[in-house]
Amino acid sequence: MENRQARELRERTASFALRVLRLVEALPKGMVGDVIGKQLVRAATSVGANYRAACRARSKAEFVSKLGVVVEEADEAQYWMELLAKAGLMERKRLGPLMEEAHEIVAIMVASAKTARTR
């Protein structure tokens, strides 16, 4: 049975992906927005998918490995959002809450992996 914290993180990572999907829908149409938007969607949706896979891990090593992928994808999502802001395709103010959420997800997953390694 899944614990409360894992269930909340599953919901949180899914919510993150949905929020990114809505943001990408609001991007101006054009080659640059389309390319960055696709990359951002891929990274953001991968966060939740890989966290779900971590929850189903068959070993501690597999769990830690999958959390590492979550960290990489959340960090990559931050990168694409930073690029959107720098390219002037989206106001940093609108991106701020999602960038903060990606940052918090990274911190949580790094701490979880560290805890798992020491147990």
CORMOWO-V539018 format. One record per pair of residues at least 12 apart in sequence whose C-alpha atoms are under 10 Angstrom apart, sorted by the first residue. I is the first residue (numbers start at 1). GAP is how many residues later the second one is. Records with the same first field share a line. If there is no record, write none. Layout:
I = GAP + GAP
This chain:
2 = 53 + 54
6 = 45 + 46 + 49
7 = 45 + 48
9 = 39 + 42 + 43 + 96 + 99 + 100
10 = 37 + 38 + 39 + 40 + 41 + 42 + 45
11 = 37
12 = 36 + 89 + 93
13 = 31 + 32 + 33 + 34 + 35 + 36 + 37 + 38 + 39 + 57 + 61 + 88 + 89 + 92
14 = 30 + 31 + 32 + 33 + 34 + 35 + 37 + 38
15 = 30 + 33
16 = 28 + 29 + 31 + 32 + 58 + 82 + 83 + 85 + 86 + 89
17 = 23 + 24 + 25 + 26 + 27 + 28 + 29 + 30 + 31 + 32 + 60 + 81
18 = 23 + 26 + 27
19 = 25 + 78 + 79
20 = 17 + 20 + 21 + 22 + 23 + 24 + 25 + 57 + 61 + 75 + 78 + 79
21 = 16 + 17 + 19 + 20 + 21 + 23 + 24
22 = 19
23 = 14 + 17 + 18 + 58 + 67 + 71 + 72 + 75
24 = 12 + 13 + 14 + 16 + 17 + 57 + 66
25 = 12
26 = 63 + 64
27 = 57 + 62 + 63
28 = 61 + 62
29 = 60
32 = 52 + 55 + 57
33 = 51 + 54 + 56 + 57
36 = 44 + 45 + 47 + 48 + 53
37 = 43 + 44 + 47
38 = 42
39 = 37 + 38 + 40 + 41 + 42
40 = 33 + 34 + 36 + 37 + 38 + 39 + 40 + 41 + 44
41 = 36 + 39
42 = 31 + 34 + 35
43 = 27 + 29 + 30 + 31 + 32 + 33 + 34 + 35 + 36 + 37
44 = 26 + 29 + 30 + 31 + 32 + 33 + 34 + 36 + 58
45 = 28 + 29 + 32
46 = 23 + 24 + 26 + 27 + 28 + 31
47 = 19 + 20 + 22 + 23 + 24 + 25 + 26 + 27 + 28 + 29 + 30 + 55 + 58 + 59
48 = 22 + 25 + 26
49 = 17 + 21
50 = 13 + 15 + 16 + 17 + 18 + 19 + 20 + 21 + 23
51 = 12 + 15 + 16 + 17 + 18 + 19 + 20 + 58
52 = 14 + 15 + 18
53 = 13 + 14 + 17
54 = 12 + 13 + 14 + 15 + 16
55 = 12
60 = 53 + 56 + 57 + 59
61 = 52 + 55 + 56
63 = 49 + 50 + 53 + 54
64 = 45 + 46 + 48 + 49 + 50 + 51 + 52 + 53
65 = 48
66 = 43 + 47
67 = 39 + 41 + 42 + 43 + 44 + 45 + 46
68 = 38 + 41 + 42 + 45
69 = 40
70 = 35 + 36 + 39 + 40
71 = 31 + 32 + 34 + 35 + 36 + 37 + 38 + 39 + 42
72 = 34
73 = 29 + 33
74 = 25 + 27 + 28 + 29 + 30 + 31 + 32 + 35
75 = 24 + 27 + 28 + 30 + 31
76 = 26
77 = 21 + 22 + 25 + 26
78 = 17 + 18 + 20 + 21 + 22 + 23 + 24 + 25 + 28
79 = 20 + 23
80 = 19
81 = 14 + 15 + 17 + 18 + 21
82 = 13 + 14 + 17
